[in-house]
């Protein structure tokens, strides 16, 4: 498995208008006990190797004890066989915190706030953070490259990036606050499902290119999140969840990066999926419509998700 992207808390010191998981001050996060249970249910390194685990939020430095509890357990389980990456907006990062992160075996630190949506003061800290990173021997890397896998595991690196048209999510994922505020310009040609953070290859955990997204304890095929998770990490091991989905044609289509083809076994052609993607605006909204309208039996009805009730705003267009 290439990557596990894990949001351990949605609590944040900012409330950015583009945030796809609605992070904000006071938003919920996992407890230490829940973190421990989730780590127990992550893949056994003797059975499934995990190249990297990316810890994100929210703003992970708001709850440092929760972050460092997570890092301690992950390093204890995976040792040096798995890289530990941390994503932060950088507002709370100083010398003492950086030294603590490096001592906790963090391989890479991403400052993921270099855009117009974060506070101006956040971007103004970039020169200070660059100097701080260099003072500790970290080297910069292209945020879109996978150069860390080619470096000695002892080499620590950093990257700056953000929600810009050319560097990250382009027209913005149609999720959370970005969708509600009308900031997402995603259209039918934006095939998020085929991108690195999309659903493509999420089931192929024994092969390169597989990434799974965990929002608190909810497991999703993609970072932007479908309308319901495939399961809950507090209740079921991750590999068991993926193996269960591996047998289902709907999730097989998502795994191929073909969300428009999810309904073929239900009599809905891929052409119909493309038609609805165009009418709704993009294939993420088609994905929600498919699950809620055509395959509600596949939703984890009893799961407590970070999106609360299913987002049906786009379905109102039909009424």
C-alpha contacts under 8 A as a table, 3 or more apart, distances in Angstrom:
res1	aa1	res2	aa2	distance
1	X	4	X	7.85
1	X	48	X	6.97
1	X	49	X	6.01
1	X	50	X	4.80
1	X	51	X	6.31
1	X	204	X	7.50
1	X	205	X	4.45
1	X	206	X	5.79
1	X	207	X	6.35
1	X	208	X	6.43
1	X	209	X	7.26
1	X	210	X	5.26
1	X	211	X	6.66
2	X	50	X	5.82
2	X	51	X	4.90
2	X	52	X	6.34
2	X	205	X	7.67
2	X	207	X	7.91
2	X	208	X	5.90
2	X	209	X	5.78
2	X	210	X	5.27
2	X	211	X	5.87
3	X	50	X	6.36
3	X	51	X	6.00
3	X	52	X	4.99
3	X	53	X	5.68
3	X	54	X	7.28
3	X	210	X	6.53
3	X	211	X	4.61
3	X	212	X	6.61
4	X	50	X	7.63
4	X	52	X	6.58
4	X	53	X	4.77
4	X	54	X	6.14
4	X	211	X	5.62
4	X	212	X	5.06
4	X	213	X	6.00
4	X	214	X	7.42
5	X	53	X	6.01
5	X	54	X	4.77
5	X	55	X	6.38
5	X	56	X	7.40
5	X	211	X	7.27
5	X	212	X	6.24
5	X	213	X	4.80
5	X	214	X	6.10
5	X	223	X	7.68
6	X	53	X	7.24
6	X	54	X	5.99
6	X	55	X	5.12
6	X	56	X	6.02
6	X	57	X	7.99
6	X	213	X	6.03
6	X	214	X	4.69
6	X	215	X	6.09
6	X	216	X	7.04
7	X	10	X	7.14
7	X	55	X	6.04
7	X	56	X	4.68
7	X	57	X	4.78
7	X	58	X	7.27
7	X	214	X	6.16
7	X	215	X	4.92
7	X	216	X	5.48
8	X	29	X	5.91
8	X	30	X	5.92
8	X	35	X	7.81
8	X	55	X	6.97
8	X	56	X	6.52
8	X	57	X	6.04
8	X	60	X	7.58
8	X	67	X	7.83
8	X	215	X	6.87
8	X	216	X	4.90
8	X	217	X	8.00
9	X	27	X	7.54
9	X	28	X	6.07
9	X	29	X	3.66
9	X	30	X	6.07
9	X	56	X	7.62
9	X	57	X	5.09
9	X	58	X	5.58
9	X	59	X	7.41
9	X	60	X	6.83
9	X	216	X	6.31
10	X	21	X	7.53
10	X	22	X	7.43
10	X	23	X	4.64
10	X	24	X	6.66
10	X	27	X	5.21
10	X	28	X	5.65
10	X	29	X	5.75
10	X	57	X	5.14
10	X	58	X	3.87
10	X	59	X	7.01
11	X	23	X	5.89
11	X	24	X	5.47
11	X	25	X	5.23
11	X	26	X	5.25
11	X	27	X	4.34
11	X	28	X	5.91
11	X	29	X	6.52
11	X	57	X	7.05
11	X	58	X	4.89
11	X	59	X	6.19
11	X	60	X	7.83
11	X	62	X	7.31
12	X	15	X	7.10
12	X	23	X	5.89
12	X	24	X	4.71
12	X	25	X	4.79
12	X	26	X	7.15
12	X	27	X	7.21
12	X	57	X	7.37
12	X	58	X	4.63
12	X	59	X	4.58
12	X	60	X	7.70
12	X	62	X	6.82
13	X	24	X	6.53
13	X	25	X	5.37
13	X	59	X	6.76
13	X	62	X	7.35
14	X	23	X	7.84
14	X	24	X	5.78
14	X	25	X	6.57
14	X	118	X	7.58
14	X	119	X	7.73
15	X	19	X	7.68
15	X	22	X	7.76
15	X	23	X	6.42
15	X	24	X	4.65
15	X	25	X	7.04
16	X	19	X	5.64
16	X	23	X	7.81
16	X	24	X	7.71
16	X	117	X	5.89
16	X	118	X	5.96
17	X	117	X	6.53
17	X	177	X	5.80
17	X	178	X	6.04
17	X	181	X	7.20
18	X	117	X	6.60
18	X	172	X	7.54
18	X	176	X	7.78
18	X	177	X	5.62
18	X	178	X	4.15
18	X	179	X	7.95
18	X	183	X	6.85
19	X	22	X	5.32
19	X	23	X	6.47
19	X	175	X	7.97
19	X	176	X	6.32
19	X	177	X	5.47
19	X	178	X	5.97
20	X	23	X	7.95
20	X	173	X	6.97
20	X	174	X	7.56
20	X	175	X	4.81
20	X	176	X	4.16
20	X	177	X	5.76
20	X	178	X	6.07
20	X	179	X	7.83
20	X	224	X	6.54
21	X	175	X	7.23
21	X	176	X	5.33
21	X	177	X	7.38
21	X	224	X	7.71
21	X	306	X	7.37
21	X	307	X	7.57
22	X	176	X	5.61
22	X	177	X	5.81
23	X	27	X	6.23
23	X	57	X	7.45
23	X	58	X	5.12
24	X	27	X	5.57
24	X	58	X	6.97
29	X	216	X	6.59
30	X	34	X	5.81
30	X	35	X	6.29
30	X	216	X	6.11
30	X	217	X	7.83
31	X	34	X	5.07
31	X	35	X	6.17
31	X	66	X	7.30
32	X	35	X	5.05
32	X	36	X	6.30
32	X	66	X	6.15
32	X	69	X	6.98
32	X	70	X	7.97
33	X	36	X	5.15
33	X	37	X	6.39
34	X	37	X	5.04
34	X	38	X	6.13
34	X	234	X	6.96
35	X	38	X	5.12
35	X	39	X	6.19
35	X	69	X	7.93
35	X	70	X	6.42
36	X	39	X	5.26
36	X	40	X	6.34
36	X	70	X	7.58
36	X	73	X	7.25
37	X	40	X	5.14
37	X	41	X	6.57
37	X	233	X	7.86
37	X	234	X	5.91
38	X	41	X	5.13
38	X	42	X	6.48
38	X	217	X	6.87
38	X	233	X	5.45
38	X	234	X	5.46
39	X	42	X	5.14
39	X	73	X	7.04
39	X	74	X	6.86
40	X	237	X	7.84
41	X	233	X	6.30
41	X	234	X	7.36
41	X	236	X	6.68
41	X	237	X	4.21
41	X	238	X	5.97
42	X	233	X	7.93
42	X	237	X	6.24
42	X	238	X	5.65
42	X	239	X	7.59
43	X	47	X	7.21
43	X	48	X	5.89
43	X	49	X	7.63
43	X	50	X	7.77
43	X	237	X	7.48
43	X	238	X	6.56
43	X	239	X	6.35
44	X	47	X	5.41
44	X	48	X	5.98
44	X	49	X	7.70
45	X	48	X	5.14
45	X	49	X	5.04
45	X	50	X	7.04
45	X	77	X	7.62
45	X	78	X	6.28
46	X	49	X	7.05
48	X	205	X	7.42
48	X	206	X	6.80
49	X	81	X	7.67
49	X	82	X	7.72
49	X	206	X	7.89
50	X	53	X	7.37
50	X	81	X	7.59
50	X	82	X	5.77
51	X	81	X	7.10
51	X	82	X	4.93
51	X	83	X	6.17
52	X	82	X	5.08
52	X	83	X	4.42
52	X	84	X	5.76
52	X	85	X	7.05
53	X	82	X	7.09
53	X	83	X	6.36
53	X	84	X	5.22
53	X	85	X	6.15
54	X	84	X	6.15
54	X	85	X	4.61
54	X	86	X	5.72
54	X	87	X	7.15
55	X	60	X	7.75
55	X	84	X	7.57
55	X	85	X	6.13
55	X	86	X	4.90
55	X	87	X	6.24
56	X	59	X	6.97
56	X	60	X	6.04
56	X	86	X	6.14
56	X	87	X	5.02
56	X	88	X	6.82
57	X	60	X	5.35
57	X	87	X	7.58
57	X	88	X	7.58
59	X	62	X	5.87
59	X	88	X	5.81
59	X	89	X	6.73
60	X	63	X	5.99
60	X	64	X	6.72
60	X	67	X	6.23
60	X	87	X	7.61
60	X	88	X	6.42
61	X	64	X	4.99
61	X	67	X	7.17
61	X	88	X	7.22
61	X	92	X	6.37
61	X	93	X	7.56
62	X	92	X	7.65
63	X	66	X	5.44
63	X	67	X	6.39
64	X	67	X	4.95
64	X	68	X	6.03
65	X	68	X	5.20
65	X	69	X	5.95
66	X	69	X	5.14
66	X	70	X	6.27
67	X	70	X	5.17
67	X	71	X	6.28
68	X	71	X	4.89
68	X	72	X	5.96
68	X	101	X	7.98
68	X	104	X	7.18
69	X	72	X	5.20
69	X	73	X	6.32
70	X	73	X	5.34
70	X	74	X	6.11
71	X	74	X	5.11
71	X	75	X	6.04
71	X	84	X	7.60
71	X	104	X	6.44
71	X	105	X	7.78
71	X	106	X	7.90
72	X	75	X	5.33
72	X	76	X	6.09
72	X	104	X	6.70
73	X	76	X	5.03
73	X	77	X	6.19
74	X	77	X	5.14
74	X	78	X	5.99
74	X	79	X	7.62
75	X	78	X	5.21
75	X	79	X	4.72
75	X	80	X	7.27
75	X	82	X	7.92
75	X	84	X	7.98
75	X	105	X	7.23
76	X	79	X	5.63
78	X	81	X	5.68
78	X	82	X	5.71
79	X	82	X	6.64
80	X	83	X	6.81
80	X	153	X	7.60
83	X	106	X	7.21
83	X	107	X	5.88
83	X	108	X	7.97
83	X	153	X	7.79
84	X	105	X	6.99
84	X	106	X	4.96
84	X	107	X	5.49
84	X	108	X	6.83
85	X	106	X	5.82
85	X	107	X	5.81
85	X	108	X	4.73
85	X	109	X	5.86
85	X	110	X	7.56
86	X	106	X	7.08
86	X	108	X	6.43
86	X	109	X	5.01
86	X	110	X	6.22
87	X	109	X	5.97
87	X	110	X	4.69
87	X	111	X	6.10
87	X	112	X	6.36
88	X	91	X	7.93
88	X	109	X	7.60
88	X	110	X	6.28
88	X	111	X	5.28
88	X	112	X	6.04
88	X	113	X	7.71
89	X	92	X	7.96
89	X	111	X	5.27
89	X	112	X	5.45
89	X	113	X	5.03
89	X	122	X	7.12
90	X	93	X	5.14
90	X	111	X	5.71
90	X	112	X	7.94
90	X	113	X	7.65
90	X	122	X	6.95
90	X	125	X	7.67
90	X	129	X	7.78
91	X	122	X	5.94
91	X	125	X	7.52
93	X	97	X	5.79
93	X	98	X	6.48
93	X	129	X	7.90
94	X	97	X	5.35
94	X	98	X	6.04
94	X	129	X	7.88
94	X	132	X	7.85
95	X	98	X	5.21
95	X	99	X	6.16
95	X	132	X	6.96
96	X	99	X	5.24
96	X	100	X	6.25
97	X	100	X	5.02
97	X	101	X	6.20
98	X	101	X	5.06
98	X	102	X	6.24
99	X	102	X	5.20
99	X	103	X	6.14
100	X	103	X	5.05
100	X	104	X	6.24
101	X	104	X	5.03
101	X	105	X	6.83
101	X	106	X	5.77
102	X	105	X	5.34
102	X	106	X	5.23
102	X	107	X	7.36
103	X	106	X	7.38
106	X	109	X	7.42
106	X	156	X	7.66
107	X	153	X	7.41
107	X	154	X	7.54
107	X	155	X	7.18
107	X	156	X	4.91
107	X	157	X	6.51
108	X	156	X	5.72
108	X	157	X	4.85
108	X	158	X	5.43
108	X	159	X	7.96
109	X	157	X	6.64
109	X	158	X	4.81
109	X	159	X	6.64
110	X	143	X	7.97
110	X	158	X	5.64
110	X	159	X	4.90
110	X	160	X	5.96
110	X	161	X	7.53
111	X	114	X	7.42
111	X	158	X	7.73
111	X	159	X	6.20
111	X	160	X	4.82
111	X	161	X	6.36
111	X	162	X	7.95
112	X	160	X	6.05
112	X	161	X	5.00
112	X	162	X	4.95
112	X	163	X	7.99
113	X	118	X	6.06
113	X	122	X	7.09
113	X	123	X	7.07
113	X	160	X	7.54
113	X	161	X	6.29
113	X	162	X	4.81
113	X	163	X	7.40
114	X	118	X	7.36
114	X	122	X	7.77
114	X	123	X	5.78
114	X	160	X	6.64
114	X	161	X	5.21
114	X	162	X	4.41
114	X	163	X	7.22
115	X	118	X	6.16
115	X	123	X	7.64
115	X	161	X	7.65
115	X	162	X	5.05
115	X	163	X	5.58
115	X	164	X	6.05
116	X	119	X	7.66
116	X	120	X	7.78
116	X	163	X	7.89
117	X	163	X	7.69
118	X	122	X	6.68
118	X	123	X	7.76
119	X	122	X	5.41
119	X	123	X	7.26
120	X	123	X	5.53
120	X	124	X	6.39
121	X	124	X	4.95
121	X	125	X	6.55
122	X	125	X	5.54
122	X	126	X	7.48
123	X	126	X	5.58
124	X	127	X	7.18
125	X	128	X	5.39
125	X	129	X	6.19
126	X	129	X	5.11
126	X	130	X	6.03
127	X	130	X	5.12
127	X	131	X	6.26
128	X	131	X	5.29
128	X	132	X	6.15
129	X	132	X	4.86
129	X	133	X	6.07
130	X	133	X	5.20
130	X	134	X	6.24
131	X	134	X	5.20
131	X	135	X	6.11
132	X	135	X	5.12
132	X	136	X	6.66
133	X	136	X	5.37
133	X	137	X	6.53
133	X	138	X	5.30
133	X	139	X	7.45
133	X	158	X	7.40
134	X	137	X	5.03
134	X	138	X	5.36
134	X	139	X	6.64
135	X	138	X	7.58
137	X	156	X	7.33
138	X	155	X	7.12
138	X	156	X	4.96
138	X	157	X	4.78
138	X	158	X	6.48
139	X	155	X	7.97
139	X	156	X	6.71
139	X	157	X	4.76
139	X	158	X	6.21
140	X	157	X	5.64
140	X	158	X	4.98
140	X	159	X	5.65
141	X	145	X	7.23
141	X	147	X	7.12
141	X	157	X	6.57
141	X	158	X	6.18
141	X	159	X	5.56
142	X	145	X	5.26
142	X	147	X	7.94
142	X	159	X	6.49
143	X	159	X	5.47
143	X	160	X	6.78
143	X	161	X	6.53
144	X	167	X	7.78
146	X	149	X	6.04
146	X	150	X	7.69
147	X	150	X	5.26
147	X	151	X	6.64
148	X	151	X	5.18
148	X	152	X	7.96
148	X	153	X	7.86
148	X	157	X	7.49
149	X	152	X	7.93
149	X	153	X	7.87
151	X	155	X	6.53
152	X	155	X	5.49
153	X	156	X	7.66
161	X	167	X	6.91
161	X	168	X	7.47
162	X	167	X	6.97
162	X	168	X	6.33
163	X	167	X	7.02
163	X	168	X	5.39
163	X	169	X	5.77
163	X	170	X	6.97
163	X	172	X	7.51
164	X	167	X	5.45
164	X	168	X	5.77
164	X	169	X	6.65
164	X	170	X	5.83
165	X	168	X	6.64
165	X	169	X	6.59
165	X	170	X	3.80
165	X	171	X	6.41
166	X	169	X	7.83
166	X	170	X	6.05
167	X	170	X	7.17
169	X	172	X	5.14
169	X	173	X	6.69
171	X	184	X	5.71
171	X	185	X	4.74
171	X	186	X	5.02
172	X	178	X	7.09
172	X	183	X	7.22
172	X	184	X	4.84
172	X	185	X	6.46
172	X	186	X	6.29
173	X	178	X	7.28
173	X	179	X	7.61
173	X	184	X	6.20
173	X	186	X	6.68
173	X	192	X	7.85
173	X	224	X	6.53
174	X	178	X	6.39
174	X	179	X	4.80
174	X	184	X	5.47
174	X	185	X	7.96
174	X	186	X	6.68
174	X	224	X	7.91
174	X	284	X	6.98
174	X	285	X	7.52
175	X	178	X	5.98
175	X	179	X	5.04
175	X	180	X	7.71
175	X	224	X	6.37
175	X	225	X	7.85
176	X	179	X	5.61
176	X	180	X	6.41
176	X	307	X	7.78
177	X	180	X	4.99
177	X	181	X	5.88
178	X	181	X	5.38
178	X	182	X	6.14
178	X	183	X	4.99
178	X	184	X	5.66
179	X	182	X	5.13
179	X	183	X	6.11
179	X	184	X	5.59
180	X	183	X	7.74
182	X	185	X	7.81
186	X	189	X	7.95
186	X	190	X	6.00
186	X	281	X	7.14
186	X	282	X	6.26
187	X	190	X	5.51
187	X	278	X	7.56
187	X	281	X	5.25
187	X	282	X	4.80
188	X	191	X	7.12
188	X	277	X	6.01
188	X	278	X	5.37
188	X	281	X	5.85
188	X	282	X	4.29
188	X	283	X	6.35
189	X	282	X	7.46
190	X	282	X	7.01
190	X	283	X	7.99
191	X	194	X	5.79
191	X	195	X	7.15
191	X	282	X	7.93
191	X	283	X	7.00
192	X	195	X	5.27
192	X	197	X	7.54
192	X	198	X	5.53
192	X	283	X	7.91
192	X	284	X	7.61
193	X	197	X	7.54
193	X	198	X	4.09
193	X	199	X	5.11
193	X	200	X	5.97
193	X	222	X	7.59
193	X	254	X	7.38
193	X	257	X	5.03
193	X	258	X	7.16
193	X	259	X	7.16
193	X	284	X	7.90
194	X	198	X	5.71
194	X	199	X	6.82
194	X	200	X	5.39
194	X	256	X	7.84
194	X	257	X	4.72
194	X	258	X	7.67
195	X	198	X	5.04
195	X	199	X	7.81
195	X	200	X	7.16
196	X	199	X	7.99
196	X	200	X	7.48
196	X	209	X	7.61
196	X	211	X	7.66
197	X	211	X	7.26
197	X	222	X	5.76
197	X	223	X	5.52
197	X	224	X	7.86
198	X	221	X	7.06
198	X	222	X	4.56
198	X	223	X	6.41
198	X	224	X	7.61
198	X	257	X	7.55
199	X	202	X	5.49
199	X	211	X	7.98
199	X	221	X	4.77
199	X	222	X	4.72
199	X	254	X	5.67
199	X	255	X	5.64
199	X	256	X	7.75
199	X	257	X	6.04
200	X	210	X	7.62
200	X	254	X	6.15
200	X	255	X	4.40
200	X	256	X	5.16
200	X	257	X	4.33
200	X	258	X	7.98
201	X	204	X	5.22
201	X	205	X	7.81
201	X	209	X	6.12
201	X	210	X	4.92
201	X	211	X	7.14
201	X	255	X	4.81
201	X	256	X	6.38
201	X	257	X	7.56
202	X	205	X	6.88
202	X	209	X	7.82
202	X	210	X	4.76
202	X	211	X	5.21
202	X	212	X	5.68
202	X	221	X	5.84
202	X	222	X	7.69
202	X	255	X	5.77
203	X	210	X	6.80
203	X	242	X	5.72
203	X	243	X	7.58
203	X	245	X	7.62
203	X	246	X	6.38
203	X	255	X	6.14
204	X	207	X	5.52
204	X	208	X	7.82
204	X	209	X	7.83
204	X	210	X	5.68
204	X	255	X	7.92
205	X	208	X	7.63
205	X	210	X	5.51
205	X	211	X	7.81
206	X	210	X	7.95
207	X	210	X	6.59
211	X	221	X	7.97
211	X	222	X	7.83
212	X	219	X	7.32
212	X	220	X	6.58
212	X	221	X	5.84
212	X	222	X	6.51
212	X	223	X	7.81
213	X	219	X	5.96
213	X	220	X	5.24
213	X	221	X	6.28
213	X	222	X	5.66
213	X	223	X	5.38
214	X	217	X	6.07
214	X	218	X	5.46
214	X	219	X	4.56
214	X	220	X	6.10
214	X	223	X	7.99
215	X	218	X	5.12
215	X	219	X	6.50
215	X	220	X	7.62
215	X	306	X	7.31
217	X	232	X	5.44
217	X	233	X	4.96
217	X	234	X	6.11
218	X	229	X	5.74
218	X	230	X	7.63
218	X	231	X	6.10
218	X	232	X	4.68
218	X	233	X	6.25
218	X	305	X	6.60
219	X	229	X	5.27
219	X	230	X	5.79
219	X	231	X	5.54
219	X	232	X	5.91
219	X	233	X	6.72
219	X	238	X	7.89
220	X	223	X	7.15
220	X	225	X	5.78
220	X	226	X	6.78
220	X	228	X	7.67
220	X	229	X	4.89
220	X	230	X	5.93
220	X	231	X	7.78
221	X	225	X	6.99
221	X	226	X	7.38
221	X	229	X	7.82
221	X	230	X	7.67
221	X	254	X	7.85
222	X	225	X	5.38
222	X	226	X	7.22
225	X	228	X	7.47
225	X	229	X	7.48
226	X	229	X	6.73
226	X	284	X	7.57
226	X	287	X	6.94
226	X	288	X	6.39
227	X	287	X	7.91
227	X	288	X	5.45
227	X	291	X	7.40
227	X	292	X	7.96
227	X	307	X	7.63
227	X	310	X	5.75
227	X	311	X	6.95
228	X	299	X	5.71
228	X	300	X	6.17
228	X	303	X	8.00
228	X	305	X	7.07
228	X	310	X	7.43
229	X	232	X	7.42
229	X	299	X	7.37
229	X	300	X	6.48
229	X	303	X	7.77
229	X	305	X	7.41
230	X	241	X	6.92
230	X	245	X	7.72
230	X	299	X	7.50
230	X	300	X	6.63
231	X	235	X	7.99
231	X	236	X	7.31
231	X	241	X	6.41
231	X	300	X	6.77
231	X	303	X	7.53
232	X	235	X	5.56
232	X	236	X	6.24
232	X	303	X	7.28
233	X	236	X	5.33
233	X	237	X	6.07
233	X	238	X	6.32
234	X	237	X	7.91
236	X	240	X	6.88
236	X	241	X	6.91
237	X	240	X	5.44
237	X	241	X	6.58
238	X	241	X	5.18
238	X	242	X	6.39
239	X	242	X	5.06
239	X	243	X	6.03
240	X	243	X	5.09
240	X	244	X	6.11
241	X	244	X	5.20
241	X	245	X	6.41
242	X	245	X	5.15
242	X	246	X	6.02
243	X	246	X	4.92
243	X	247	X	6.94
244	X	247	X	5.87
244	X	248	X	7.49
245	X	248	X	5.37
245	X	251	X	5.82
245	X	252	X	7.56
246	X	249	X	7.91
246	X	251	X	6.70
246	X	252	X	6.31
247	X	251	X	8.00
247	X	252	X	7.56
248	X	251	X	5.61
248	X	252	X	6.16
249	X	252	X	4.75
249	X	253	X	6.17
249	X	262	X	7.11
249	X	265	X	7.25
250	X	253	X	5.33
250	X	254	X	6.63
250	X	261	X	7.85
250	X	262	X	4.61
250	X	263	X	6.73
250	X	265	X	8.00
251	X	254	X	4.93
251	X	255	X	6.01
251	X	262	X	7.31
252	X	255	X	4.91
252	X	256	X	6.34
253	X	256	X	5.09
253	X	257	X	6.48
253	X	258	X	5.22
253	X	259	X	6.03
253	X	261	X	5.99
253	X	262	X	5.38
254	X	257	X	4.99
254	X	258	X	5.44
254	X	259	X	5.18
254	X	262	X	6.93
255	X	258	X	7.43
258	X	261	X	5.55
258	X	262	X	7.18
259	X	262	X	5.36
259	X	273	X	7.60
259	X	283	X	6.89
259	X	286	X	7.93
259	X	287	X	6.36
260	X	263	X	7.38
260	X	270	X	5.15
260	X	271	X	7.46
260	X	272	X	7.49
260	X	273	X	4.10
260	X	274	X	5.61
260	X	277	X	7.59
260	X	283	X	7.05
260	X	286	X	7.49
260	X	287	X	7.64
261	X	264	X	5.71
261	X	268	X	7.84
261	X	269	X	6.58
261	X	270	X	4.38
261	X	273	X	6.41
262	X	265	X	7.68
262	X	270	X	7.57
262	X	273	X	7.96
262	X	290	X	7.86
263	X	266	X	5.10
263	X	267	X	6.40
263	X	268	X	4.71
263	X	269	X	6.53
263	X	270	X	7.34
263	X	273	X	7.70
263	X	290	X	7.44
263	X	294	X	7.91
264	X	267	X	5.24
264	X	268	X	4.86
264	X	269	X	5.11
264	X	270	X	6.60
265	X	268	X	7.17
268	X	272	X	6.20
268	X	273	X	7.28
269	X	272	X	5.11
269	X	273	X	6.55
270	X	273	X	4.91
270	X	274	X	6.29
271	X	274	X	5.11
271	X	275	X	6.15
272	X	275	X	4.97
272	X	276	X	6.21
273	X	276	X	5.22
273	X	277	X	6.11
273	X	286	X	7.04
274	X	277	X	4.94
274	X	278	X	6.26
274	X	283	X	7.61
275	X	278	X	5.25
275	X	279	X	6.26
276	X	279	X	4.91
276	X	280	X	5.84
276	X	283	X	7.96
276	X	286	X	6.13
277	X	280	X	5.27
277	X	281	X	5.70
277	X	282	X	4.75
277	X	283	X	4.69
277	X	284	X	7.81
277	X	285	X	6.98
277	X	286	X	5.21
278	X	281	X	5.10
278	X	282	X	6.04
278	X	283	X	7.76
279	X	282	X	7.92
280	X	283	X	7.89
280	X	285	X	6.33
280	X	286	X	6.68
280	X	314	X	6.77
281	X	285	X	7.13
282	X	285	X	5.83
282	X	286	X	6.72
283	X	286	X	4.74
283	X	287	X	6.06
284	X	287	X	5.00
284	X	288	X	6.58
285	X	288	X	5.15
285	X	289	X	6.27
285	X	314	X	7.16
286	X	289	X	4.97
286	X	290	X	6.01
287	X	290	X	5.16
287	X	291	X	6.42
288	X	291	X	5.37
288	X	292	X	6.14
288	X	311	X	7.74
288	X	312	X	7.86
289	X	292	X	5.29
289	X	293	X	5.55
289	X	294	X	7.42
289	X	312	X	7.76
289	X	315	X	6.98
290	X	293	X	5.47
290	X	294	X	5.11
290	X	295	X	6.27
291	X	294	X	5.77
291	X	295	X	4.67
291	X	296	X	5.42
291	X	298	X	6.93
291	X	299	X	6.85
292	X	295	X	6.09
292	X	296	X	4.96
292	X	299	X	7.72
292	X	310	X	7.87
293	X	296	X	6.40
295	X	298	X	5.72
295	X	299	X	7.56
296	X	299	X	5.42
300	X	303	X	5.41
304	X	308	X	6.74
305	X	308	X	5.24
305	X	309	X	7.90
307	X	310	X	6.73
307	X	311	X	7.53
311	X	314	X	7.85
312	X	315	X	5.25
312	X	316	X	6.89
313	X	316	X	5.60
313	X	317	X	7.71
314	X	317	X	5.69
315	X	318	X	5.82
315	X	319	X	7.61
316	X	319	X	5.36
